[in-house]
Every structure is written in C-alpha cells, then in structure tokens.
Amino acid sequence: MANTNEKKGKKTVKIIAAVMVFVLGGALFANWYINSKGLPLAVSNSTTAEDGLGQAQYVGATTAAGDYFKESKLKREKTRDNTMNELNAVIDDDKSTSDQKKTAVDTYAKLSERAALETDIETLVCAKGISACVVVLGDKSCEVVVPEGELNDTLALQIKEIVSNKAGTDSSHITVSTAK
C-alpha cells in the first residue's frame, strides 16, 4: 500500500512539474519574442505620490508592425488555453489519482480566477479613459501596459489603486508601462 501511495505522489509531482515547465516555457517564449522583435524595456520617468501609493513607474516599449495590445491578449489566451487543456486532460484521465485531479482542479481554478481579475482590471483601467490596456498578473506582482501618450501621473496612481484594490497586489509591486 505504501508503494502505491509513493507512486501516486511521484506522479503528482511529475504533473505539477510538467505544468510549471509549460508555464515557464511560455514566459521564456514571451521574453524571446520581446527581445527578437526589438522591444527594449527602459525606465523613462518616475514620480512620487503624496497619497502613499508609491512611485509610478513608466516603462516604454516600441513595437514592430501590428497591434501590440491585440497580439499580447491573443498570445496570453493561447497560452492559457493550452495550459487549461492540459489540466483538463489530467482531470479527465481515469489513470489520474485523486490527488493529481485535486491539484489540477486547484490550478485550473487559480488560473481562471487570475484571468477574470486581469479582464476586470483591464475594463476598469479603460473606464478611466485609456484606449487599450494589457494586464499581466503574477503571484505577487502586476504589469499594466497602456498606449504611449495616454498616461500621466494621476492615471498611473489610479491604475495602481485599481490593481491594488482588485487583486490585492502591493503598490510597490505594480508597474505601469507604455507601449509605443
């Protein structure tokens, strides 16, 4: 009996490791894509807020041909869909143990919640007058990208407040960037 539980535990670890490798691969691809397309990220401006929200960080990026915001959202959705499909395969596999299925269900729920939060934050940021926006939530950080020329100090602080209130992310871990 102990041997069977050991096998189940090892298989769970392997599945979790495979999902993590897949997510890491997506991050590496995004990094490669940004670097290969000449999308340098550089700090271009910084301000301090009196209301305690911290510093607004502006990071500019230039894009090649195409719409940065649509492409970013499409790539994010494709990566997320692939991960969700892999998790569904584990959940639906009769050979998966209950622990593996529980881990897959928990991961699926976390990714779904993160996707909903990103969409909610994007909607709230656009309600402030920003024409387009991409939000990327991490475990303890958040990146918000808006079009160049639409960001000012007040909007940057409002965006940080939206992210902080909606996702619970500390304002010092929120970066507001512009895409050229």
PEFEN-V537329 format. One record per residue. N is the residue number from 1. RES is the residue in one letter. NEAR is the number of other ideal C-beta (glycine too) atoms within 10 Angstrom. D_FIRST is the distance of its C-alpha to the first C-alpha in Angstrom with 2 decimals. Layout:
N/RES/NEAR/D_FIRST
N/RES/NEAR/D_FIRST
//
This chain:
1/M/5/0.00
2/A/6/3.81
3/N/7/5.37
4/T/9/5.22
5/N/11/6.51
6/E/10/8.75
7/K/11/10.06
8/K/15/10.84
9/G/13/12.51
10/K/10/14.43
11/K/16/15.58
12/T/20/16.80
13/V/12/18.67
14/K/11/20.17
15/I/23/21.41
16/I/15/22.89
17/A/10/24.48
18/A/12/25.91
19/V/18/27.46
20/M/11/28.89
21/V/10/30.32
22/F/14/31.90
23/V/16/33.50
24/L/10/34.67
25/G/12/36.11
26/G/17/38.04
27/A/11/39.43
28/L/10/40.43
29/F/12/42.11
30/A/15/44.01
31/N/10/45.12
32/W/10/46.23
33/Y/13/48.05
34/I/14/49.89
35/N/11/50.94
36/S/9/51.94
37/K/16/54.05
38/G/10/55.86
39/L/16/54.58
40/P/11/55.18
41/L/13/54.13
42/A/9/56.63
43/V/11/57.52
44/S/13/60.86
45/N/13/61.53
46/S/10/60.26
47/T/13/61.47
48/T/10/60.71
49/A/16/60.50
50/E/6/62.18
51/D/7/59.81
52/G/8/56.88
53/L/18/54.83
54/G/16/54.96
55/Q/15/56.32
56/A/24/56.58
57/Q/18/55.51
58/Y/21/57.15
59/V/17/55.73
60/G/16/57.69
61/A/19/56.43
62/T/14/58.46
63/T/17/57.21
64/A/10/58.20
65/A/5/59.31
66/G/9/57.48
67/D/12/56.40
68/Y/19/54.02
69/F/18/52.72
70/K/11/52.01
71/E/15/50.41
72/S/19/48.19
73/K/18/46.99
74/L/11/46.44
75/K/14/44.35
76/R/17/42.33
77/E/11/41.68
78/K/11/40.73
79/T/17/38.23
80/R/17/36.79
81/D/10/36.67
82/N/14/34.80
83/T/17/32.19
84/M/16/31.91
85/N/9/31.55
86/E/17/28.66
87/L/22/26.94
88/N/13/27.72
89/A/12/26.20
90/V/23/22.84
91/I/16/23.24
92/D/10/24.31
93/D/13/21.80
94/D/4/19.49
95/K/7/17.01
96/S/19/16.97
97/T/18/14.18
98/S/9/15.54
99/D/14/15.69
100/Q/21/17.63
101/K/17/19.85
102/K/13/20.53
103/T/20/21.52
104/A/24/23.69
105/V/14/25.28
106/D/11/26.05
107/T/21/27.56
108/Y/17/29.49
109/A/11/30.87
110/K/11/31.91
111/L/16/33.69
112/S/12/35.38
113/E/12/36.58
114/R/17/37.90
115/A/15/39.72
116/A/10/41.32
117/L/18/42.41
118/E/22/43.96
119/T/12/45.86
120/D/14/47.04
121/I/22/48.26
122/E/20/50.03
123/T/12/51.75
124/L/19/52.87
125/V/22/54.14
126/C/13/56.12
127/A/9/57.58
128/K/14/59.21
129/G/9/61.31
130/I/18/59.18
131/S/10/59.51
132/A/18/56.05
133/C/23/52.96
134/V/20/49.52
135/V/27/46.89
136/V/16/43.81
137/L/20/41.44
138/G/12/39.08
139/D/8/36.65
140/K/10/39.50
141/S/15/42.51
142/C/26/44.65
143/E/17/47.18
144/V/25/49.95
145/V/21/52.35
146/V/26/55.67
147/P/15/58.79
148/E/16/61.25
149/G/9/64.30
150/E/14/62.61
151/L/20/61.12
152/N/12/63.02
153/D/13/62.15
154/T/12/62.02
155/L/17/59.75
156/A/25/57.43
157/L/21/57.07
158/Q/19/56.62
159/I/25/53.87
160/K/26/52.08
161/E/16/52.45
162/I/22/51.06
163/V/27/47.95
164/S/18/47.53
165/N/11/47.91
166/K/16/45.83
167/A/20/42.92
168/G/10/43.13
169/T/20/43.74
170/D/13/45.87
171/S/17/49.30
172/S/13/49.20
173/H/16/46.33
174/I/24/48.22
175/T/21/50.36
176/V/23/53.04
177/S/20/54.21
178/T/19/56.94
179/A/20/56.83
180/K/11/60.13
//
